[in-house]
Amino acid sequence: MSINIRKALLVAVIAVVIIFIVSSFKPTDEGSVNFPQDPPGSSRLAELLGAGNVAGYASALQPRTFRFPEDHGPHPDFRNEWWYVTGNLDGPGGERFGFELTVFRFSLAPPSEAVNENASAWKTDQVYIGHFAVSDIDNEEFHVAQRYSRGSMGLAGAQAVPFRVWLEDWTIKKSDVQQTETLSAWELHASDKDISLDLHLLLLKDPVLNGEDGLSQKASQPGNASYYYSISRLATDGTLQIGATTYAVSGLSWLDREWGSSALSKDQQGWDWFALQLSDGSDLMYYALRQNDGTRDEHSAGTWIDAAGRATHLDHDDVAIEVSKYWESEQGGRYPADWAISVPKLDLQIEVVPALRNQELITTVRYWEGAVDVQGTIDANVINGRGYVELTGYAGN
């Protein structure tokens, strides 16, 4: 999910949610973009994800028909959207890694005010923001990179057919290996300084629509919602370079896609988002939205996906979460760091713990996003697993 850009940034996102930071970007008369110079405080999360001025943009008001592969591409009638991939990887010697690559698109003007065909090639009404992070679990190192670019001159953009989203040389795109009619295998590349990641992602489950047939309501006001789908399990292999060492890696990844024009209300300050892949083949997504007083919002929701890909919607009161430990950042944030999650209707009880305590992204906005380990039971059978958790609104001002 996203705050100042999807997250803090963070649902979606959203999640759902960080791309919203670009709400402070203004195009100049020459078509260039002035980016903010100082990181805003996470206290602006609800403000940035609130209703704001969405006049002229499409809104997520009711369920829609999803079409693939078209919906893997951009939705320019909406103010913002993101492509979000996380995963847990293993090296040949048992090394453990996690990764995140997120690309956010944010519109600076509604479609009715779009840049005309005769404008300068540099002029743009689209801004893209990217976050790339690698968790080196064994060495307790966390690597983070951030990029901004205008959506012009081929510097950044998105297209549906053939699917491709890019921010300079960071890319998520269709590969040449066709798997199904609904989705091809994908390729992912990102690099920065001492880290580089090249992966092949193969669909193991079809896209699942979250919320009400893909409409994910985040607050009570009409339009404070997004369209949201997940591909919860992708077989992953490729290479990861950290410094002078290159690892052949394999594991599982998770894709989240959201788009909309407004999300959080002024009474909401952030969220805890879980994407968990369990050893019985099932997957759990849940986002706990937090109100300003720290209580869980009634619009918190999730999806359980069984091993065959069948989805069960989870409401606010279907899931209980208890936090038993916290981790304090040197930057001043205090984040949950151990969760007991139970879903009685599934007879599911699990404990979720970070694979590495410090997975805080110090970017334009601060948030925690990292690899986690899972253990527990479902239907009285022992399970374990891995996943990713995103925490926004904890970093302070």
C-alpha positions in Angstrom: 0.0 0.0 0.0 2.1 3.7 0.2 2.1 7.2 1.9 4.1 10.0 0.5 4.5 7.8 -2.5 2.9 4.3 -1.8 3.7 4.0 1.6 4.2 6.3 4.2 4.0 5.6 0.6 2.5 2.8 2.3 -1.7 0.0 1.0 -1.8 0.5 -1.1 -0.7 0.8 -0.9 -1.6 1.2 -0.8 -0.7 -0.7 0.2 -2.4 1.1 -0.3 0.6 3.9 -0.8 3.5 6.0 -1.1 3.1 7.5 -4.4 1.0 10.2 -2.9 4.0 12.2 -2.0 4.0 13.5 -5.4 0.8 15.3 -4.6 3.3 18.1 -3.8 5.0 18.0 -7.2 4.1 20.8 -9.5 4.9 21.0 -13.3 6.5 24.2 -14.4 5.5 26.0 -17.5 8.4 24.4 -19.3 7.0 21.0 -18.4 9.7 20.1 -15.8 8.8 18.9 -12.3 9.9 20.4 -9.0 10.5 17.6 -6.5 10.3 18.3 -2.7 13.7 18.7 -1.1 13.0 17.7 2.4 11.3 14.4 3.6 7.9 15.3 5.0 6.8 13.7 8.3 4.8 10.6 8.4 2.2 12.5 10.2 1.1 13.7 6.8 0.0 10.2 5.8 -3.7 10.6 6.3 -3.6 14.1 4.8 -1.8 12.8 1.6 -4.1 9.8 1.3 -7.2 11.7 2.1 -9.8 12.9 -0.4 -8.0 16.0 -1.5 -8.9 17.5 -4.8 -9.8 14.6 -7.1 -12.0 16.7 -9.5 -11.6 15.5 -13.0 -10.2 12.0 -12.0 -12.1 8.7 -12.1 -12.9 7.3 -8.7 -13.2 3.7 -7.5 -16.9 3.8 -6.6 -18.2 0.4 -7.5 -17.0 -3.1 -8.6 -15.8 -3.3 -12.2 -14.9 -6.0 -14.6 -11.2 -6.8 -14.6 -9.6 -7.7 -17.9 -6.1 -9.3 -18.2 -3.6 -8.5 -19.5 -5.1 -5.0 -20.0 -5.3 -4.3 -16.3 -1.7 -5.1 -15.7 -1.1 -1.8 -17.6 -1.7 1.8 -16.6 -5.1 3.5 -15.7 -4.4 7.1 -16.5 -8.0 8.3 -15.7 -7.1 7.6 -12.0 -4.8 9.8 -10.0 -2.4 7.2 -8.8 -1.4 3.5 -9.0 1.4 1.2 -8.3 3.1 -2.1 -9.3 4.5 -3.8 -6.2 6.6 -6.9 -6.1 8.1 -8.5 -3.0 9.7 -11.9 -2.4 11.9 -14.2 -0.3 14.9 -15.8 -2.0 17.5 -18.4 -1.2 21.0 -18.7 -2.4 22.8 -21.9 -3.4 24.5 -22.1 0.0 21.4 -21.5 2.0 21.8 -17.7 2.1 18.6 -15.9 2.8 17.4 -12.7 1.1 14.3 -10.5 0.7 13.5 -7.9 -1.9 11.0 -5.2 -2.8 10.6 -3.4 -6.1 7.7 -0.9 -6.3 6.9 1.6 -9.1 4.3 4.3 -8.5 2.6 6.5 -11.1 1.1 9.8 -10.0 -0.9 12.2 -12.2 -0.2 15.9 -11.8 -3.4 16.9 -13.7 -6.7 15.2 -14.5 -7.2 13.8 -18.0 -9.2 16.8 -19.1 -6.0 18.9 -18.5 -3.6 16.4 -20.0 -0.5 17.6 -21.9 -1.5 18.3 -25.6 0.1 16.6 -28.5 2.0 19.8 -29.6 3.6 20.4 -26.2 7.4 19.9 -25.6 8.5 16.3 -25.5 9.8 17.1 -22.0 6.5 18.3 -20.7 4.6 15.8 -18.6 1.6 15.3 -16.4 2.8 11.9 -15.0 5.5 11.3 -12.4 7.0 7.9 -11.5 8.6 7.0 -8.2 10.5 3.8 -7.5 11.6 2.0 -4.3 14.1 -0.9 -4.5 15.3 -2.7 -1.4 17.2 -5.9 -0.6 17.4 -7.6 2.8 20.6 -9.6 3.3 19.3 -11.6 6.2 22.5 -13.6 7.1 24.7 -10.5 7.1 22.0 -8.3 8.7 22.3 -5.7 6.0 19.5 -3.7 4.4 20.0 -1.9 1.1 17.6 0.8 -0.2 17.4 2.9 -3.4 14.8 5.4 -4.5 14.2 7.0 -7.9 12.0 9.8 -9.4 11.4 10.5 -13.0 9.0 12.2 -15.3 6.8 10.1 -17.6 8.2 11.6 -20.8 11.1 11.1 -23.2 10.9 7.4 -22.5 12.4 7.9 -19.0 9.5 6.2 -17.2 6.2 4.8 -18.1 3.8 1.8 -18.3 2.0 -0.1 -21.1 -0.4 -3.0 -21.1 0.5 -4.9 -24.3 3.2 -6.2 -24.2 3.2 -5.5 -20.5 6.0 -3.3 -19.3 6.5 -0.7 -16.5 9.8 1.0 -16.2 11.6 3.8 -14.4 14.9 4.3 -16.3 16.5 0.8 -16.3 14.3 -0.5 -13.4 11.7 -2.7 -15.2 8.9 -5.2 -14.6 7.9 -6.7 -18.0 6.4 -9.6 -19.9 9.0 -12.2 -20.7 9.2 -14.2 -23.9 7.9 -17.3 -22.1 4.1 -17.5 -22.4 2.4 -19.4 -19.5 -1.3 -18.7 -19.7 -3.8 -16.7 -21.7 -4.3 -14.3 -18.8 -0.7 -13.6 -17.8 2.7 -14.3 -19.2 5.8 -14.9 -17.1 7.5 -11.7 -16.1 11.0 -10.4 -15.8 12.3 -8.0 -13.2 15.4 -5.9 -13.1 16.7 -3.3 -10.7 20.1 -2.1 -9.7 21.8 0.7 -7.6 25.4 1.1 -6.5 26.3 -2.2 -4.8 23.1 -4.2 -5.5 21.6 -5.6 -8.7 18.7 -8.0 -9.1 17.5 -9.9 -12.2 14.6 -12.3 -11.8 12.2 -14.4 -13.8 8.7 -14.7 -12.3 6.4 -17.5 -13.2 2.7 -17.5 -12.3 1.6 -20.3 -9.9 -1.9 -18.8 -9.2 -4.2 -16.6 -11.2 -4.9 -13.0 -10.1 -7.2 -12.7 -7.1 -9.6 -9.7 -6.7 -9.4 -8.2 -3.2 -12.4 -6.5 -1.4 -15.7 -6.6 -3.2 -14.9 -8.1 -6.6 -11.7 -5.9 -6.7 -13.1 -2.8 -5.0 -11.1 -2.2 -1.9 -12.8 0.3 0.4 -10.4 2.1 2.7 -12.8 4.6 4.3 -16.5 5.3 4.5 -16.6 8.2 2.0 -17.5 7.2 -1.5 -14.3 7.1 -3.6 -12.0 6.5 -0.7 -11.1 3.2 -2.3 -8.9 1.5 -4.8 -9.2 -1.3 -7.4 -6.9 -4.0 -6.0 -5.8 -7.4 -7.2 -3.0 -9.7 -6.1 -1.0 -12.5 -7.7 0.0 -14.2 -4.4 2.5 -16.8 -5.6 5.1 -16.5 -8.4 7.9 -19.0 -8.7 11.1 -16.9 -8.9 14.7 -17.5 -10.0 17.5 -15.4 -11.2 20.6 -13.6 -9.8 21.3 -11.2 -7.0 24.5 -9.2 -6.8 25.6 -7.6 -3.5 29.0 -5.9 -3.7 31.4 -8.2 -5.5 29.4 -11.4 -4.9 26.7 -12.8 -7.2 24.2 -15.4 -6.0 22.0 -17.7 -8.0 18.7 -17.3 -6.2 15.2 -18.9 -6.2 12.1 -18.5 -4.1 8.6 -17.1 -4.1 7.4 -13.6 -5.0 4.1 -11.7 -4.5 2.6 -9.1 -6.9 0.1 -6.4 -5.7 -1.6 -3.9 -8.1 -3.8 -1.0 -7.0 -5.1 2.1 -8.6 -7.5 4.9 -7.5 -7.8 8.6 -6.8 -8.3 8.8 -3.1 -7.7 6.3 -0.2 -7.4 7.2 3.5 -9.6 9.6 5.4 -8.4 12.4 7.8 -9.1 10.0 10.7 -6.6 7.4 9.5 -2.9 7.5 10.1 -1.4 4.4 8.5 -1.6 0.6 8.1 0.0 -2.7 8.8 -0.1 -4.9 5.7 0.7 -8.6 5.6 1.4 -10.8 2.5 2.1 -14.3 3.8 2.9 -17.5 1.8 2.3 -20.6 3.8 3.8 -24.1 3.5 0.4 -25.8 2.8 0.2 -23.7 -0.4 -2.3 -21.1 0.9 -1.6 -17.4 1.1 -2.9 -14.6 3.4 -3.2 -10.9 2.7 -4.5 -8.6 5.3 -4.2 -4.8 5.9 -5.0 -3.4 9.3 -5.8 0.3 8.8 -5.2 2.4 11.9 -7.2 5.4 13.1 -5.5 8.4 14.7 -6.1 7.0 18.2 -4.3 3.8 17.3 -7.4 1.6 17.1 -8.0 -0.6 14.1 -10.3 0.8 11.5 -13.5 -1.1 10.5 -12.4 -0.9 6.9 -9.5 -3.2 7.5 -9.8 -6.3 5.4 -8.0 -9.1 3.6 -8.1 -12.2 1.5 -7.2 -15.8 2.1 -6.2 -17.8 -1.0 -6.2 -21.6 -0.7 -3.7 -23.9 -2.5 -6.0 -24.2 -5.5 -6.3 -20.4 -5.9 -9.8 -20.0 -4.4 -10.3 -16.8 -2.5 -12.1 -16.1 0.7 -12.8 -12.5 1.7 -11.9 -11.5 5.3 -13.6 -8.6 7.1 -12.4 -6.5 9.9 -13.8 -8.8 12.6 -12.6 -12.0 10.9 -9.0 -11.4 12.0 -7.4 -10.8 15.4 -3.9 -9.3 15.7 -1.9 -8.9 18.8 1.5 -7.2 19.0 4.0 -8.5 21.6 7.2 -6.8 20.7 8.4 -3.5 19.2 11.6 -2.4 17.4 12.9 1.2 17.8 14.7 2.8 14.9 17.7 5.0 15.4 15.7 7.5 13.4 13.0 7.6 16.1 10.3 5.3 14.7 8.8 2.6 16.9 7.5 -0.3 14.9 5.6 -3.5 15.8 8.0 -6.5 15.5 6.1 -9.6 16.5 2.5 -10.4 15.7 0.1 -13.2 16.8 -2.6 -13.5 14.1 -5.7 -15.7 14.3 -8.5 -16.3 11.8 -11.1 -18.4 13.7 -13.2 -19.1 10.5 -10.1 -20.7 9.0 -8.9 -22.3 12.3 -5.7 -20.5 11.6 -3.2 -19.3 14.3 0.2 -18.0 13.3 3.1 -16.0 14.7 4.8 -13.6 12.4 8.3 -12.3 13.1 10.8 -10.1 11.1 13.6 -12.0 9.5 15.7 -8.9 10.1 14.7 -6.2 12.6 16.0 -3.2 10.7 14.2 -3.1 7.4 13.2 0.6 7.6 13.3 2.5 4.3 14.8 6.0 4.8 13.4 7.5 1.6 11.4 10.6 0.9 9.1 9.1 3.6 10.1 6.6 6.3 8.3 3.3 6.6 9.2 -0.3 7.5 8.9 -3.0 4.8 10.5 -6.3 5.2 10.8 -10.1 5.0 9.2 -12.1 7.8 8.9 -15.7 9.0 5.7 -17.5 9.9 4.9 -20.5 12.0 1.7 -21.8 13.5 -1.2 -24.1 12.7 -4.2 -24.4 10.4 -6.9 -27.0 11.1 -4.6 -28.2 13.8 -1.9 -29.0 11.3 1.6 -27.4 11.7 2.5 -24.9 9.1 5.3 -22.4 8.4 6.0 -19.8 5.8 7.5 -16.5 4.7 6.2 -13.2 3.6 6.4 -9.5 3.7 5.0 -6.9 6.1 4.6 -3.1 5.5 4.2 -0.7 8.3 3.3 3.0 7.8 2.6 5.9 10.1 5.0 4.8 12.9 8.0 6.9 12.0 7.0 10.1 13.7 7.5 13.6 12.3 
